[in-house]
Amino acid sequence: MQLLGRLEIKSKEKLIEFLNQQETGRICSIDKDGYPQIIPMNFVYVNDAVYMHSHTKGEKLENIKQNNKVGFEVDQSLEFLPSYFTHPTDASQADTLYISVVIKGTGTIINDRKEKTLALNALMEKYQPEGRYEAIKPEMEVVDEVAIIKVVPITIRGKYKVGQHLEKKSRLELAKKILERNSRTAHDTLKMMGITQTKNGLEISEEPNW
């Protein structure tokens, strides 16, 4: 329990910031036979809700109309840690540094044109921040050509594992091994761990605190 507590994201601002930095989330609804259906979606978190756009017909829409209890999940795998980082032969020692957010909530299909417009413009601002498009207005035909799914969280929980659970010495040793392995994500991972390279080696520049 103590370790789980140290891995929990406690800042709502950090949760929202992470959500809106990610391109893909996964919505889970329950189909007519009682099975979960998980679909990857573009999304935006705004006004304390997750919004997604969709075709106007589809199984996930029917699922939500029949059962509005849904799940939504976003994650980012930062760095795979090979087992030999910890033990020369024990494969069970392999691990991963990651960030994840899991939402349980209520799903609805939005019909209000103003709210649909808000969601569509928020999606465009997120995915096309450079602009170069005409903002959507409620009276435009495009508003009728897409469905908007809204998920209002009942619970929202986040976890992150970026080395904050380790003592400083162990964290620096892990960072050194990550650099030596030289994966394509190594330098970004060190940044997330709050570690910088200096002339004297690796140093902890800030404590990861989410």
C-alpha positions as CSV (number, residue, x, y, z in Angstrom):
1,M,0.0,0.0,0.0
2,Q,2.8,2.4,0.8
3,L,4.3,1.9,-2.7
4,L,1.0,2.4,-4.4
5,G,0.5,5.6,-2.5
6,R,3.8,6.9,-3.8
7,L,2.8,6.1,-7.4
8,E,-0.5,7.9,-7.2
9,I,-0.9,11.2,-9.1
10,K,-2.4,13.5,-6.5
11,S,-2.6,16.7,-8.5
12,K,-5.8,17.2,-10.5
13,E,-4.0,19.8,-12.6
14,K,-1.3,17.3,-13.5
15,L,-3.9,14.7,-14.4
16,I,-5.6,17.1,-16.8
17,E,-2.3,18.3,-18.2
18,F,-1.3,14.7,-18.9
19,L,-4.6,13.8,-20.5
20,N,-4.4,16.7,-22.9
21,Q,-0.8,16.0,-23.8
22,Q,-1.8,12.5,-25.1
23,E,-3.3,11.9,-28.6
24,T,-5.2,8.7,-28.0
25,G,-7.4,7.5,-25.2
26,R,-9.5,4.3,-25.0
27,I,-13.2,4.3,-24.1
28,C,-14.8,1.1,-22.8
29,S,-18.5,0.5,-23.0
30,I,-20.6,-2.6,-22.5
31,D,-22.2,-4.3,-25.5
32,K,-25.7,-5.9,-25.7
33,D,-24.2,-9.3,-24.7
34,G,-22.5,-7.9,-21.6
35,Y,-19.0,-7.8,-23.1
36,P,-16.7,-4.8,-22.8
37,Q,-15.9,-3.0,-26.0
38,I,-12.7,-0.9,-26.0
39,I,-12.1,1.6,-28.8
40,P,-9.1,4.0,-29.3
41,M,-10.3,7.6,-29.8
42,N,-9.1,11.1,-30.2
43,F,-10.3,13.2,-27.2
44,V,-10.1,16.4,-25.3
45,Y,-10.6,17.0,-21.6
46,V,-12.4,20.3,-21.0
47,N,-14.9,21.6,-18.5
48,D,-14.4,18.6,-16.3
49,A,-15.4,16.1,-19.0
50,V,-13.9,14.0,-21.7
51,Y,-15.2,14.8,-25.2
52,M,-14.8,12.6,-28.3
53,H,-16.2,12.9,-31.8
54,S,-17.5,9.9,-33.7
55,H,-19.5,8.8,-36.7
56,T,-23.2,9.3,-36.1
57,K,-23.8,5.5,-36.0
58,G,-21.9,2.7,-34.4
59,E,-21.8,0.0,-31.8
60,K,-20.2,2.2,-29.1
61,L,-23.0,4.8,-29.4
62,E,-25.6,2.1,-29.1
63,N,-23.8,0.7,-26.1
64,I,-23.7,4.0,-24.3
65,K,-27.4,4.6,-25.0
66,Q,-28.2,1.2,-23.4
67,N,-25.7,1.5,-20.5
68,N,-24.2,4.8,-19.6
69,K,-21.6,3.3,-17.3
70,V,-18.2,3.7,-19.2
71,G,-14.5,3.6,-18.6
72,F,-11.8,5.7,-20.2
73,E,-8.1,5.2,-20.1
74,V,-4.9,7.0,-21.2
75,D,-1.4,5.8,-20.7
76,Q,2.2,6.6,-21.8
77,S,4.9,4.0,-21.6
78,L,8.1,5.9,-20.9
79,E,10.8,3.3,-20.7
80,F,11.1,-0.5,-20.6
81,L,13.6,-1.6,-17.9
82,P,15.3,-4.9,-18.9
83,S,15.5,-7.6,-16.2
84,Y,19.3,-7.5,-16.3
85,F,19.2,-4.0,-14.8
86,T,18.3,-5.7,-11.5
87,H,19.4,-9.3,-11.8
88,P,21.6,-11.1,-14.3
89,T,19.2,-13.9,-15.2
90,D,15.8,-13.4,-13.4
91,A,13.3,-12.3,-16.2
92,S,10.7,-11.4,-13.6
93,Q,12.7,-8.4,-12.6
94,A,11.8,-6.6,-15.9
95,D,9.8,-3.4,-15.3
96,T,8.4,-0.3,-17.0
97,L,8.3,3.4,-16.2
98,Y,4.9,4.8,-17.2
99,I,2.1,7.3,-16.6
100,S,-1.6,6.3,-16.7
101,V,-5.0,7.8,-16.0
102,V,-8.1,5.7,-15.5
103,I,-11.6,7.2,-15.4
104,K,-14.9,5.6,-14.4
105,G,-17.9,7.7,-15.4
106,T,-21.1,8.4,-17.1
107,G,-21.3,8.5,-20.9
108,T,-23.8,10.5,-22.9
109,I,-24.4,11.4,-26.6
110,I,-24.6,15.2,-26.8
111,N,-27.4,16.7,-28.9
112,D,-27.1,20.4,-27.8
113,R,-25.5,22.2,-30.7
114,K,-23.6,24.7,-28.5
115,E,-22.0,22.0,-26.5
116,K,-21.2,20.0,-29.6
117,T,-19.6,23.1,-31.0
118,L,-17.6,23.7,-27.8
119,A,-16.3,20.1,-28.0
120,L,-15.4,20.2,-31.7
121,N,-13.5,23.5,-31.3
122,A,-11.7,22.2,-28.3
123,L,-10.6,19.1,-30.2
124,M,-9.3,21.3,-33.1
125,E,-7.4,23.5,-30.7
126,K,-5.8,20.5,-29.2
127,Y,-4.9,18.6,-32.4
128,Q,-4.2,21.5,-34.7
129,P,-2.8,24.3,-32.4
130,E,-1.2,26.0,-35.4
131,G,-4.7,27.1,-36.5
132,R,-5.3,27.5,-40.2
133,Y,-8.9,26.5,-40.0
134,E,-12.3,28.2,-39.6
135,A,-13.7,27.9,-36.1
136,I,-16.9,25.8,-36.0
137,K,-20.2,27.6,-35.3
138,P,-23.4,26.0,-34.0
139,E,-25.3,26.7,-37.2
140,M,-22.8,24.9,-39.4
141,E,-23.9,21.6,-41.1
142,V,-20.8,19.8,-39.8
143,V,-22.3,19.9,-36.3
144,D,-25.0,17.5,-37.5
145,E,-22.6,15.3,-39.4
146,V,-20.7,14.0,-36.3
147,A,-21.7,12.5,-32.9
148,I,-20.1,13.8,-29.7
149,I,-19.6,11.5,-26.8
150,K,-19.2,13.0,-23.4
151,V,-17.8,11.2,-20.4
152,V,-18.3,12.8,-17.0
153,P,-15.9,11.3,-14.5
154,I,-17.2,9.7,-11.3
155,T,-13.7,8.7,-10.3
156,I,-10.5,9.7,-11.9
157,R,-7.2,8.1,-10.8
158,G,-3.7,8.4,-12.1
159,K,-0.5,6.6,-11.5
160,Y,3.1,7.4,-12.5
161,K,6.3,5.5,-12.1
162,V,9.3,7.6,-13.0
163,G,11.7,6.6,-10.3
164,Q,10.2,8.6,-7.5
165,H,9.8,5.4,-5.5
166,L,13.6,4.9,-5.4
167,E,16.2,6.4,-3.2
168,K,18.3,9.1,-4.9
169,K,21.3,6.8,-5.3
170,S,19.3,4.0,-6.8
171,R,17.5,6.5,-9.1
172,L,20.8,7.8,-10.4
173,E,22.1,4.3,-11.0
174,L,18.9,3.5,-12.9
175,A,19.3,6.6,-15.0
176,K,22.9,5.6,-15.9
177,K,21.7,2.2,-17.0
178,I,19.0,3.7,-19.1
179,L,21.5,6.0,-20.8
180,E,23.9,3.1,-21.4
181,R,21.1,1.1,-23.1
182,N,20.6,4.1,-25.3
183,S,16.9,3.5,-26.3
184,R,15.2,6.1,-28.4
185,T,13.3,7.4,-25.4
186,A,16.3,7.5,-22.9
187,H,16.8,11.2,-22.8
188,D,13.1,12.0,-22.6
189,T,12.8,9.5,-19.7
190,L,15.6,11.1,-17.8
191,K,13.9,14.5,-18.1
192,M,10.7,12.9,-16.7
193,M,12.8,11.5,-13.9
194,G,14.1,15.0,-13.0
195,I,17.6,14.0,-13.9
196,T,20.1,16.1,-16.0
197,Q,23.5,15.4,-17.4
198,T,26.3,17.7,-16.3
199,K,30.0,17.8,-16.8
200,N,30.3,15.9,-13.5
201,G,27.8,13.2,-14.5
202,L,24.2,12.7,-13.7
203,E,22.4,14.9,-11.1
204,I,18.9,15.1,-9.8
205,S,17.7,18.6,-10.7
206,E,14.1,18.3,-9.4
207,E,12.0,15.8,-7.6
208,P,9.2,14.2,-9.7
209,N,6.0,15.4,-7.9
210,W,2.7,14.7,-9.4
